[in-house]
């Protein structure tokens, strides 16, 4: 048997598809990233965790983090409660 067959049976087959589903953080913690081949790109998507893609480049592990700002985030971050004075009255804005 040659090494060409071992590349497809090294435990990373499910991640070689390219269109695979993202994994959750729990599954990521169970993977041995030190053994991850360079042809693997892991997409990680979980609650309270930014969209992340991991891959190997030589002896380095590359982690690309994408934070998508959704309406829910903006409503929380810039809700009217945050723009009130300590006495409960609204702070003046450019629109008022």
trRosetta pair geometry for C-beta under 8 A, 3 or more apart (Angstrom, degrees):
i j d omega theta_ij theta_ji phi_ij phi_ji
1 5 5.9 -75 -172 46 102 135
1 6 7.7 103 142 -44 113 92
2 5 6.2 108 68 5 69 90
2 6 7.9 -127 113 -1 47 93
3 6 5.1 -54 -153 34 53 117
3 7 6.8 64 151 -32 74 92
4 7 6.1 -42 -161 16 35 114
4 8 8.0 18 150 -4 58 101
5 8 6.2 -63 -163 40 45 102
5 9 6.3 8 151 8 76 115
6 9 5.9 -77 -138 57 37 90
6 10 6.1 66 160 -65 71 93
7 10 6.3 -26 -146 -17 25 121
7 37 7.4 90 -150 -109 84 163
8 13 6.2 56 -178 -99 64 104
8 16 7.8 -84 -127 29 69 167
9 13 7.0 5 -101 -51 36 122
10 13 7.6 143 48 -41 62 76
10 35 7.7 -159 163 158 112 112
10 37 6.8 85 86 -34 151 125
11 35 7.7 24 67 120 127 135
12 15 5.1 -59 -175 46 77 111
12 16 6.3 90 127 -41 86 97
12 36 6.8 121 -103 -136 139 61
12 37 5.8 -164 56 18 165 107
12 40 5.3 -79 -178 -81 133 138
13 16 5.7 -55 -153 19 36 116
14 17 6.8 -26 -176 -11 39 112
14 20 6.3 103 157 -121 72 146
15 20 6.0 -100 -123 32 42 162
15 40 4.9 37 118 -145 124 107
15 41 7.6 -174 168 59 100 41
15 42 6.0 -28 -148 -88 134 77
16 39 6.5 27 -122 120 96 109
16 40 6.5 -68 -79 -97 66 76
17 20 4.5 111 60 -50 117 94
18 41 7.6 50 -120 46 57 112
20 43 7.4 172 85 30 85 110
21 43 7.9 -128 144 74 30 118
22 43 4.0 -86 -105 115 85 102
22 44 6.0 130 -174 -129 102 8
22 45 3.7 53 120 12 155 107
22 51 7.8 -80 -120 -138 155 82
23 27 4.3 -106 -178 80 116 132
23 28 5.8 141 109 -55 120 80
23 42 6.4 -38 25 -169 120 100
23 43 7.0 132 14 81 69 60
23 44 5.8 -38 70 -107 78 65
23 45 7.7 126 59 30 30 67
24 27 5.3 95 57 10 71 99
24 28 7.2 -128 104 -7 38 92
24 44 7.4 87 -142 -156 13 77
24 45 7.3 -55 -93 78 54 53
24 46 4.6 97 -147 -93 74 109
25 28 5.3 -53 -147 35 37 118
25 29 6.5 39 156 -23 68 101
25 44 6.5 71 -79 -171 60 119
25 46 4.5 -63 -15 -3 95 168
25 49 5.6 172 -53 -65 125 168
26 29 6.1 -54 -153 29 29 109
26 30 7.2 21 151 -14 60 106
26 46 7.9 138 -2 -113 76 143
27 30 5.8 -62 -158 35 38 110
27 31 7.0 42 149 -30 68 102
28 31 5.9 -54 -156 20 37 114
28 42 7.1 121 -111 156 97 142
28 44 5.5 15 -66 -110 141 126
28 54 7.8 115 -139 6 118 147
31 36 7.3 48 155 -71 119 108
31 42 7.6 -175 69 -105 173 157
32 35 4.5 36 109 18 111 111
32 36 7.4 -175 102 -40 60 75
33 36 5.0 -20 -154 -14 52 124
33 54 7.1 -61 -130 156 126 143
33 56 7.9 164 178 -69 82 106
33 61 5.9 38 157 -111 124 145
36 40 5.3 -111 -174 63 95 137
36 42 7.5 -68 -139 -24 142 122
36 54 7.7 -25 165 129 172 110
36 55 7.8 -151 139 -149 130 38
36 56 5.1 163 100 -33 101 126
36 61 7.4 76 54 -111 133 103
37 40 5.3 103 66 -10 77 105
37 56 6.9 -156 131 44 20 136
38 55 7.3 60 -159 172 51 93
38 56 4.8 -102 -98 87 58 100
38 57 6.9 90 -134 -98 103 32
38 58 7.6 49 -97 -42 126 27
40 55 6.4 179 93 -125 59 77
40 56 7.0 43 55 12 91 99
41 53 5.8 -3 -179 -173 98 107
41 54 7.3 157 -160 76 49 44
41 55 4.7 -24 -104 -76 69 116
42 53 6.7 157 80 -157 50 52
42 54 4.4 -11 57 56 106 97
42 55 7.1 173 17 -68 71 59
43 51 7.5 -21 -166 -168 90 86
43 52 7.5 147 -160 85 44 51
43 53 5.4 -20 -100 -101 63 81
44 49 6.9 -70 137 133 106 130
44 51 7.5 153 80 -160 63 39
44 52 4.2 -13 57 66 109 101
44 53 7.3 -171 16 -79 77 30
44 54 6.8 44 -16 -8 114 105
45 49 7.4 159 -162 87 27 103
45 51 5.7 1 -99 -112 88 73
45 52 7.7 -175 -67 30 49 69
46 49 4.1 26 68 39 96 131
49 52 7.1 -60 153 -6 99 117
50 65 4.9 56 101 -168 137 98
50 66 6.4 177 166 72 105 41
50 67 4.7 -56 -127 -87 127 74
50 68 7.9 149 -148 10 82 67
51 65 7.4 132 80 -161 55 50
51 66 4.4 -30 77 66 108 98
51 67 7.5 -180 31 -82 82 28
51 68 6.5 47 1 -12 123 105
52 63 6.2 -16 -166 -169 110 90
52 64 6.8 152 -156 80 55 53
52 65 5.3 -17 -103 -103 85 67
52 66 7.4 -174 -78 22 37 71
53 63 7.6 157 80 -155 46 44
53 64 4.6 -7 57 57 94 106
53 66 7.8 34 -2 -5 96 107
54 61 6.4 -7 -166 -179 101 99
54 62 6.9 155 -153 82 50 56
54 63 5.4 -10 -102 -103 80 71
54 64 7.8 -164 -73 23 35 70
55 61 7.7 167 89 -156 27 58
55 62 5.3 -15 65 58 76 104
56 60 7.1 151 -157 83 60 46
56 61 5.8 -37 -100 -103 69 60
56 62 7.2 165 -105 12 15 84
57 60 5.2 -20 68 68 84 98
57 62 5.3 45 -1 -27 113 122
69 73 5.1 -113 -157 74 69 145
69 74 6.6 75 164 -49 103 93
70 73 5.1 108 56 2 66 99
70 74 7.4 -136 103 0 39 87
71 74 5.7 -58 -149 40 37 108
71 75 6.1 38 154 -22 70 105
72 75 5.8 -54 -146 35 29 111
72 76 6.5 25 155 -15 63 107
73 76 5.9 -63 -154 39 29 107
73 77 5.8 19 157 -14 69 115
74 77 5.7 -55 -131 44 31 107
74 78 5.7 -20 -179 29 68 110
75 78 7.2 -72 -123 60 14 73
75 79 5.9 46 165 -78 58 88
76 79 6.1 -21 -141 -30 21 112
77 82 7.6 -37 158 2 36 165
78 82 6.5 -108 -141 58 30 134
78 83 7.6 29 -170 -35 68 115
79 82 5.5 102 63 2 70 98
79 83 7.9 -157 102 5 43 90
80 83 5.7 -69 -154 46 45 103
80 84 6.9 62 149 -44 71 96
80 90 7.3 -40 -174 -115 102 106
81 84 5.9 -44 -159 4 37 119
83 90 6.6 22 118 -155 92 77
83 91 5.0 -113 172 39 77 111
83 93 6.8 11 180 -66 143 116
84 88 6.1 -14 173 -151 127 28
84 89 6.8 155 -160 81 83 26
84 90 5.8 -60 -109 -102 70 45
84 91 6.5 -164 -117 -15 17 85
85 88 6.9 -34 74 33 78 22
85 89 5.1 0 37 62 117 77
85 90 7.4 52 -1 115 87 4
85 91 5.7 131 -50 -69 81 80
90 93 7.8 -58 159 -14 109 97
90 96 7.4 76 120 4 131 174
92 96 5.7 -136 -149 78 65 111
93 96 5.2 78 49 12 79 99
